[in-house]
Amino acid sequence: MRWNLRLAAANRGIWKASELQRSLAERGLVISAGKMSGLWSGQPASVKLDDLDVICAVLGCQVGEVLLPEPDKVARPDGDTQSAPAAAVSGVRFPR
């Protein structure tokens, strides 16, 4: 998965991590400066699903805009030349 928070925010006119941090706090998600920096400019190792709900609510987006699948990065068993089928998740569409 690729973390796409910064671009999703920019598409909505949010250009600074501090702007998003304030909006998240207004919705009840208080994030430290260090964690916000990691979410804004990095590839977080984990994100709580409840936090992801707030992020999507603040940005007015679907999870597929913040998390982009990268199936080509998944290791295939030896000898498997076919690509893995795309996972279907009800109600969630991932851009290609």
Secondary structure in CASP SS format (residue, H / E / C, confidence):
PFRMAT SS
TARGET T0000
AUTHOR 0000-0000-0000
METHOD secondary structure of the structure
MODEL  1
M C 1.00
R E 1.00
W E 1.00
N C 1.00
L H 1.00
R H 1.00
L H 1.00
A H 1.00
A H 1.00
A H 1.00
N C 1.00
R C 1.00
G C 1.00
I C 1.00
W C 1.00
K C 1.00
A H 1.00
S H 1.00
E H 1.00
L H 1.00
Q H 1.00
R H 1.00
S H 1.00
L H 1.00
A H 1.00
E H 1.00
R C 1.00
G C 1.00
L C 1.00
V C 1.00
I C 1.00
S C 1.00
A H 1.00
G H 1.00
K H 1.00
M H 1.00
S H 1.00
G H 1.00
L H 1.00
W H 1.00
S H 1.00
G C 1.00
Q C 1.00
P C 1.00
A C 1.00
S C 1.00
V C 1.00
K C 1.00
L H 1.00
D H 1.00
D H 1.00
L H 1.00
D H 1.00
V H 1.00
I H 1.00
C H 1.00
A H 1.00
V H 1.00
L H 1.00
G C 1.00
C C 1.00
Q C 1.00
V H 1.00
G H 1.00
E H 1.00
V H 1.00
L E 1.00
L E 1.00
P C 1.00
E C 1.00
P H 1.00
D H 1.00
K H 1.00
V C 1.00
A C 1.00
R C 1.00
P C 1.00
D C 1.00
G C 1.00
D C 1.00
T C 1.00
Q C 1.00
S C 1.00
A C 1.00
P C 1.00
A C 1.00
A C 1.00
A C 1.00
V E 1.00
S C 1.00
G C 1.00
V E 1.00
R C 1.00
F C 1.00
P C 1.00
R C 1.00
END
